[in-house]
Amino acid sequence: MTRGHPPTPADGAPRAALGHAPQRPIRSFVLRQGRLTSGQERAFRELWPRFGVDWQPGERLDPPALFAADPSLRCDRPITLEIGFGDGESLAAMAAAAPERDFIGLEVHRPGVGHLLLALAQQGLTNVRVLRADATPLLATGLPSASLDAVQLFFPDPWPKQRHHKRRIVQPGWIATVARVLRPGGTFHLATDWTPYADWMLAVLDGAPELFENSAGPGRFSARPAQRPLTKFERRGQRLGHQVHDLIYRRR
């Protein structure tokens, strides 16, 4: 998975009323475009119309309609949103293993999006749609309430320096927007190989018992479920001795 994902909310409300310019949101990712391969460039030209979703903040998506050739005949299937899918290999593997579910993948980095588009076409998958957008506005206003069955956040940037902790995507206000889009009983699955960030996530999620219930019990991490594939990034971390922590919460 790539490190660096959608932005966290701003630290404070805009102070336009005091005559100051509005504060820019604090981003939890650094946008590194990278170079696209010729195949990835072709994927954007030829495959984005099939799998991509052009969305702008202020618009409201209808998730089931994204997967229906004819919206009038749509079937409301469980939908999973993955935030920051990296190169998309694990997302494609999950979609292939669960054809009865639909998946929305969110990523800001173009090479990763192009890589996933190619994988979807090569594997003949039809149950994935791709957005290249920030998660914060999408969760806040871009999706209907209780419209998702699951949200996944795997290996976000840990921003290890203390002065950068405000850039971490997992914050009390942000998880409230995750709770908004999850149906009651839906799951919020997180994973990280940075133990201090795992402890941070645990404290933030356990600190909102009105929103989420820790499926492993308060103060405890979960075992990696079989449906979460090991990524190249994760396997490399394991070779370096990094411990991976999974956290799985249920929406109250």
N, C-alpha and C positions, 0 to 999 in steps of 0.2 A: 504494500500500500504506500502511496505517497504521503509524506508528512505535509500538513498544511491544508486547512479546510476552511469552510465558510466562516464569516465574521461573527464575533460576539457582539452583544449590544454595546452601545456607548456607555461610558461610565456615568454620565449624567444627562439630564434633559437639555436640549438646546437652550441657549440663553438669549434668544432673539429679543425677548421682552426687555432685556437690560441693555439692548443696543449692540450686542456682540453677534458676530457671525455664528451660525449654528455649528456645533462641533461635528467633526466627521466621525463616523463609527470606527471603533477600534477593531481592526481586522485580525482574525486568528490565523491567517494564512499570508504567505508571501507569494504573489503571482509570478511564477517563473514559466514563461511561455515554452521554452525549449524549441528544438527544431523538429518539425514534422517529417516523417519519412514519406517517400512518394506514395506508399500504400495508405498512410494515414491521411494524406491530402486527398487521395481518391475517395477514401471513406467519407470525408466531410462532403465531398461533391455528390457522391452517389448514394450513400447510406443514411446520411443525416435526414433526408426527407422521409425515410422509412421508420427510423428509430428515434430521431431527435424530436424534442419538444421546444419550440421557440416561446419562451415565457419571459415577461418583463414584470418587475415589481409593480404592484397595483392591479395586476390581473388576478383572477380567481380561476384555478384549474378545477376540472371535474375529473378526478383520477380514473374512475372506471371507463369514462368515454375515451381516454387515451388509448385503450387497448381494443376498442370495438371498431371494426370496419364500418358497421352501421350502428350509430349510437342508439337508434330506436330498438335494436336487438341486443343491446349490451347485457352481459351477465356480471353481476357484482361479485367478483372473486376477491379473496384476501390479497391485500396489496402491501408490499414491503418497500420502504424508502431506505436506501443506503446513502449516507452522507459521506462524500469523499471516497470514491471507490478506487482511487489509484489507477493502475493499469487495467482494472476491470476483470482480471482473470478469475478472481474468487467470486465476483458477482455473476459472471457467466456460468461458473460451475454450480452455484446455488440455483440459478434459474433453470439450468439443465436438469438438476436433480429434483426440482419441484415444479413440474409443468402445470400443476393445478393452481399455482400462485402467480401473481403478477408482481413485477419489480420495477421501481423507479430508481434510477441511478443518478446521483448528483456529483458533479466534479467540475472544478474550475480550470484545470490544466488541459490544454488542447491535446498534447500527445497521448495522455491517458484516455481521453474521450475517443480519439481516433483508434487507439488500440482496442477498446471495447467494441466499437462499431464493427471493426473487422472480425472480431471473435463472434459476435452475434450472427453475422452473415455466414461465416464459415461453419458454425454449428447449427444453423437453421433455427435459431431461437426466435420466438415471436412474443414472448411474455416479458420483454424488457423495453422500457422507454428511458431515454437519456436526456438530462437537462444539464446545461452548462450555466450554472447560476449559483449565487450565494444562498446558503441555507437559511440565514436569519430572516430575510423578508419572506421567503417561501413559507417557512413555518409560522410566521406571525400573521400573514394575511393571504398567502397564495393558495392555501389548501383549506377545504371545509373542515370544520370541527369534527372529530371522531371519524375521519375518513380513511385512516390507515390501520392496518392490523399489526404492523411492526415498524420500528425505526432502528437502524443499525449505524453505529459510529465506531469504526475500527481503525485504531492506530492514528488518531489525530496528533498534530504537532504538540508535544508536551510543553513547549516553551519553558525549559528548565530553570532559567535564571529568574530569581524572585521578582525582579523589576518588570519581567514580562508576563507574570502570572495573569495579569488583567487581559492578556490576549488569548488565554485558553478558552476554547469554545464552550466547555462545560462550566456554566455559571448558574447561580440560582434563577435568575430571570430567564435565561435561555432554556433551561429544562422545562419551565412552565409552558413555553411555546411548543415543545415536544409533546407534553401532556395534552395540550389542546387538540392536536391533530390525531392523537391515538384514540381508538375506541376503548371503552371500559374493558379491562382484561387484556388489552394489547400489550406487546412487549417492547421494551427499550433495551437493546443489547449493545454494550460497549466493550471494547478491548484495547489494552495498551501494554507495551513492554517496558514502560517507565514507571517503576514502583512508586515514586513520590506522586506522580500524576494519578496512578490507580488509587492511592489513598485519598487524593483530592476528590476524584470522582465519587468514591464511596461516601465521603463526608457530605458532598453536595446532594447526592441522591438520597442517602439515608436521612438527610436533614429536611426532606420534603415528604414526610409520611402521608400527608393529605393528598399527594399526587401519585406517589409510587410506593410499591411494596417490593422489598428485596427478596427475590425468589429463593436465595440461599440462606436468608435470615439476616437480621441486622448485623452490620459490621463484618459480613463475610463475602468472599468472592465465590463465583460459580466455576464449575468445571467447564472446559470448552465443549460446547455441544457438537455433536457429529456433523450437524448441518453447516457449521462454519468451517470452510476449508482452510488449511494452512496456506499462507501466502509465501512467496519467495522472500519477502521482507521479514516475515516471522521466522522462517527457517534459518535465515542468516542470523537473526538475533539469537536464536537458540544455540547456534554454533558458537556465538560469542558469550554464551552463558546468561543471556537476558531471560528473566522470568516474565511470562505473559499472563496477564490478569484479565479474566472475563467478568463482566458484571451484567446481570440480567434482572431487569425490573418489570413488574406488572403495573399497568395503569389502574389506579383505584377506580 
